[in-house]
């Protein structure tokens, strides 16, 4: 079992930044590929970014490329999502997820293939 706890969400004006954190506990952190997803009101949950076990390889949704950065600190068992130049359309609940089998070069966007999920953190961007 892996427990994931997100933090760092909040209310921010358009153009602002937030750093989201996801702390993991349980099994060996480096066994897991990690992803950030988000779900806006009335919309389906979608992938935002993913990172390989080593932290070397990353993937991003087109909507956040150049604005968001995913990175992990394996010594602290934590994955981060730095969000810059936020837009009102970034408003959503952000979730982190862990997969023991997925590779970031594969179907990193496939939510059903993630084994563990956090409870989410709300990000609200005002215009």
Buried (B, 14 or more C-beta within 10 A) or exposed (E): EBEBBBEBBEEBEEEBEBEBBBBBEEBEBEEBBBBBBBBBEEEEBBBBBBBBBEBEBBBBBEEBEEBBBBEBEBEEBBBBBBBBEBBEEBBBBBBBBBBBEBEBEBBBBEBEBBBBBBEBBEBBBEE
